[in-house]
Amino acid sequence: MDSQSKRKLNAREIAARIRDEIAAGTFGPGDRLPGARAYAKKLGVALMTVQNAYTQLQEEGLVEGRTGSGTYVCDPAPGQQTPREAALRMTELQAEVARVSTELAGLIERVRRLEAVVGPTEGEAGA
C-alpha cells in the first residue's frame, strides 16, 4: 500500500465526496447525512474535519443543520434548483476549472520555452 492511500481526507475532499453523492442521488432532498462523529470515525479523520465539510456544504446551500437532529439535504422551494442539480453544476464547474488550469499550465510552459529561445522581451528584467 502506498503512502497516498493512507493520507487522510481534508474537509474540502469530504465535502466534494458528499456533493458527488448528492449529485448521484445517493442523498436526496430531506435525507439526513451521516452523523458527523460516526462519519469522522469511519473516515479516520477528526470530528472537526467532518464538521468543516458539512459547514462548507451548508454555505453552498446544499444542506442545512438542524440543532439536535443532524444535517439534512435541503428541500428546495418551488422554482429553485434542487440540491442534486446544484451539486451536479458544482461538479461540472470544478471539472471545468481543472481543465482550464491544466490548459493554462501548458500555455505557461510553452511561453517559458519560447522565451528561452527568443530571449527576454523589452521591459523585462535584464532586457
N, C-alpha and C positions, 0 to 999 in steps of 0.2 A: 504494500500500500504506500503510495507516495504522500509527501507532506501536504500537497494541495488538497487531498481528500480529507485530511484531518483538520483543516483550517475551519474555524468557527464562522458561522454566518454573522454578518452585521445586520443592523436594523433595516438598512436600505434593501439588502438582499432578501430579508424575511418579508418585508412589505411587497417587494416585487413578486415573490412566490405566492403570497396571498392574493395579490392583484391578478396574477395569472389564473389562480383558482376561481376567482370571481368571474373573470373573462370567459373561462371554460364552462361556467355554470355549476361548478362544484359547490359554491356558496351562492345562493340566490337572495333576493330581497327578503329581509326578515330573518334570515338564518343567523344563528349565533356562531361566532368564531370560537375556536378552541380557547379554553381558559388560558390566560397568559402564563400562569405559574406552571400548569401541566405542559403547555406547549414549549416553554423555555426548557423544561426538564427533558422533554422528548428530543429537542434540537441540541441539547447540551450547551445552552447559552445562558447568560444571566437574565433574570426576570426583567430587568430594566431594558435589555435589548429588545425583547418582545413588546414591552410597553411602548418603547420608542417607535417600533414598526407600526403598532396599532395607532399611535398618535399621528404618524405620517399619513396613514390611510384615512384617518378622521379629517385631517387638514385637506385632503384631496376630495372629501365629500363622499367617499365610498362606504364608510362605516360610521356608526355612532355608538358611543359608550353610554350604557345605562347603569347608573350607580347601583351597586349591589346585585346587578343582574348579569353584566357581561358586555361584550362588544358585538354588535349586530350589523349585518349588511343593511344599508339604507334602503328604505322602501320609497321610491321617488313619488313626488306629486304628479298628478296627470299633466302630461306635456313635457315633463323633464326627462332627460336621458336616464336610463336605468344604471345601477352600479356596473352591471355587466357591460353595457355599451361604453360607459366611461372608462372602465378597466381595459377594454379592447382598444379604445382610442389611445389611452396612455401607453399601452404596449406597442401600438403602431408607431407612436411618436418616439418612443425610446429606440425602436429599431431604426427609424429614420435618422435620429441623432447619431447613433452608432455608425450608420452607413456614411453619413456626411463627415463624421470625424475621421473615419478611415480614409475617405477620399481626400480630405484636407491634409492628412498626414502624408499621403502620397504626393500631393502637389507641393508641399513644403520640401519634401526630399528632392523632387525634380528641380525646384528653384535653387536649392543648395548645390546640386550637381552642375546646373547651368552657370551659377555664379563662380564655381570652381574653375570652369572652362573659360568664361568670359573675363573674370576678374571683378573687382569691386566697381560699382557704378558711382557716378557723381553724387556727392552728398553723403556717402557712406564714410565711416571712419577709415582712415588710411588711404583715401582716394586723392 
